[in-house]
């Protein structure tokens, strides 16, 4: 696969997304799974210098407005988290993701990425007994 480089030497936005059914199917069938309350993550090494992401939000989560909100929240959370390069990752929203706010959803995603070993740096999770 050819990496498209845009102006200023930055990778083109579309390169960071899983866009084809075959890409999703490969991660679904061969990837490893980590599950949380709001999110399930499936990941598979891709052999590239960057990680690619895909989002799955089924109709059971809610109507289009709710599904799109969940996807927007997940995209923003992923944008803010430093991740290991070289992975194809699918984020699958569970029904409880519809009621989750940005902070709770972000904490759930961070915990799963840390458990999966895809989180770069130290994890700043909530310690026991902390408010």
N, C-alpha and C positions, 0 to 999 in steps of 0.2 A: 504494500500500500504506500502511496506517495503522500508525504506530509506537505500540505499546502501552507506556504508561508505568505502572509499578507504584508502590508506596508509596515516598516519598522522591525521586521524579523519576527513578528508575533504569529503564532499558529492561528489559522482561520478558525472561527468559532465553531463551525460545523464539525471540525475534526474531533471535538471533545464529546460528541454525542454518538450513541449507537442509533443508527437510522434504519437499518435493514432488518427484515424479519429473520434472515439467516444469522445475523449477529446476535439477536435476542435469543433465538433457538439454541445456538451454541452455548451461551452462558446458562440458559435454563437447564439444558441437558447435561452439561459437563462441569458447571460451576459449583462451588461450595456455598452452603447456605448458613446464614446467621439470622436468628429471629428475635424480635423484640415486641413490645406491646403495640406500638403504632406502625412499625416498619419491619420488613424482611429485606435482607440484602443477599444478593447472589453475586459472586465474584469469580472471575477466571483470568489468569495471566494472559496477556495479549501479545507479548513480545515486542511492543512498541515503546517509544520513549515517552509516551504520554498515556494517561488514563482516560478512558471514555465512559460515559454515563448514559443510562437509560432509565426512564421512569414508567412504572405501570400503576395506574389507578383505575380499578374496575368500577363499573356502574353501581356495584353494591355500596361503595363509599358514599355516593350521593349523586345529585344531578350535576350537569356540566359545570356550573358555577363553583360548586364545592370541589369537584375533581381538579379544575384548573387552579383553584386557590392552593390546594395541596401540592400540586406540581410546582407552582411558583415558589412556595415556601421551601420545598426541597431543593430547587435550583439555587436559591439564595443561600441556603445552609451549606450546600456543597461548594459554592463559590468562596465561602469564607474559611473552609477547612483545608489545611495542607494535607494532601494525600500522597501515598507512594505512587510513583509512575509505573506504567506497564500493566495496568489492569483494566478489564472490562467489568463494570459494576452496574447492576440493575437494582434500583430501589423500588420495592413493591409496597404500596400503601395498604394498610389494613383499615377496616371500617373505623376503628378508634382514631385514626389520623384526621378524620373530618372534624372532630371536636378539639384536637390538640392545638395549642397556640405555638407561636414561633419558638419560644424557649424550650417547651417540653418536647417538641418534635426535634429540635436541634440536639437536645441532650440525648434523646433516644438514638439518633443517627450517630452521634459521637461515640456512644457506648458500643454500638455494634461495630463501627469501624475500628475502634480500639481492640475489641475482641477478635476481629478478623486480621489484625496486624497491618491494616492499611492506613492507619493514622500516623502522620509524621510528627515527631516531637513528643512532649509529655502530655498525658491526658489529665485534664483539670476537672475530673468528675467530682461529684458531691461525696465528701467523706462521711463516714458514719457519725451520726450525732450532730452534724452541721445543719444550720438553718438555712 
